[in-house]
Amino acid sequence: MSMKPVSGRVELELDFPEKFFMGSFSQASAFEAISDGEGVRLRLRRLRGERRVVSLELHWYVFADMLEQLAQGLAEGPLPEDPRRRRAQAAAAALAAALEPRS
């Protein structure tokens, strides 16, 4: 897959015993989301300024657990504003359709 522009802002924190990193990726950045038989890989790349690349690989069970926790949080808490909510609904529907068995 090709890199797509980041349409908002991504904030990132890494906290290790001897080191802490905090950064952001904004509209001067791009991302890709790739899936395979093992799971999903998310990659963020800053296109201008100081070079930054972050990759995160999630096994399918971990990814599913995260989606369930997001759903629970949305069921119990406030919903995003309408345009953002509709965009998330469309993306979730596309994910659900892509996970259906193919004939």
Legacy VTK file of the C-alpha trace (Angstrom):
# vtk DataFile Version 3.0
C-alpha trace
ASCII
DATASET POLYDATA
POINTS 103 float
0.000 0.000 0.000
1.063 3.563 -0.463
1.398 6.241 2.158
-1.678 8.416 2.726
-1.666 11.947 4.159
-2.482 12.346 7.843
-5.794 14.225 7.974
-5.491 15.361 11.583
-2.923 14.966 14.313
-1.292 11.920 15.898
0.433 12.252 19.257
2.889 9.632 20.409
4.557 8.873 23.740
7.154 6.189 24.413
8.133 5.762 28.041
11.079 3.476 28.759
12.925 3.213 32.096
15.851 5.356 30.912
14.272 7.317 28.087
11.073 9.199 27.265
9.994 10.314 23.804
7.034 12.481 22.921
6.236 13.546 19.385
3.486 14.319 16.965
2.640 13.694 13.343
0.452 16.256 11.624
-0.617 17.163 8.111
3.054 17.270 7.057
3.090 13.508 7.683
1.804 10.338 6.052
0.683 6.912 7.239
0.072 3.435 5.962
-1.988 0.634 7.467
-1.162 -2.857 6.226
-2.760 -6.177 7.118
-1.698 -9.753 6.547
-2.387 -13.178 8.013
-0.605 -12.312 11.253
-2.098 -8.917 12.035
-1.895 -5.247 11.192
1.035 -2.842 10.855
0.648 0.898 11.226
3.452 3.202 10.076
3.704 6.973 10.439
6.305 9.026 8.612
7.075 12.696 8.991
7.637 14.181 5.531
9.189 17.532 6.463
11.596 18.676 9.131
13.299 16.216 11.441
12.972 12.664 10.116
10.626 10.511 12.183
9.217 7.081 11.423
7.122 4.995 13.810
5.881 1.455 13.159
3.480 -0.558 15.299
2.688 -4.217 14.634
-0.361 -5.776 16.286
-1.342 -9.441 16.234
-4.980 -9.923 15.182
-6.090 -10.839 18.733
-4.502 -7.694 20.186
-6.056 -5.587 17.416
-9.473 -7.142 18.125
-9.090 -6.522 21.873
-8.286 -2.867 21.182
-11.307 -2.481 18.902
-13.538 -4.017 21.609
-12.188 -1.616 24.218
-12.754 1.335 21.884
-16.340 0.190 21.314
-16.919 -0.129 25.060
-15.526 3.353 25.667
-17.775 4.822 22.981
-20.815 3.014 24.416
-20.134 4.425 27.891
-18.774 7.887 27.106
-19.376 10.882 24.902
-19.449 10.452 21.144
-17.334 12.486 18.745
-18.965 15.393 16.935
-21.158 14.445 13.947
-18.719 14.764 10.990
-16.021 12.821 12.864
-18.523 10.206 14.047
-19.848 9.643 10.523
-16.297 9.263 9.177
-15.484 6.691 11.878
-18.753 4.828 11.175
-17.929 4.607 7.464
-14.404 3.350 8.207
-15.720 0.773 10.707
-18.290 -0.439 8.156
-15.554 -0.791 5.530
-13.430 -2.797 7.996
-16.381 -5.059 8.852
-17.134 -5.646 5.162
-13.476 -6.418 4.394
-13.407 -9.024 7.196
-16.352 -10.955 5.727
-15.380 -14.291 4.136
-14.990 -14.106 0.364
-16.848 -16.555 -1.814
LINES 1 104
103 0 1 2 3 4 5 6 7 8 9 10 11 12 13 14 15 16 17 18 19 20 21 22 23 24 25 26 27 28 29 30 31 32 33 34 35 36 37 38 39 40 41 42 43 44 45 46 47 48 49 50 51 52 53 54 55 56 57 58 59 60 61 62 63 64 65 66 67 68 69 70 71 72 73 74 75 76 77 78 79 80 81 82 83 84 85 86 87 88 89 90 91 92 93 94 95 96 97 98 99 100 101 102
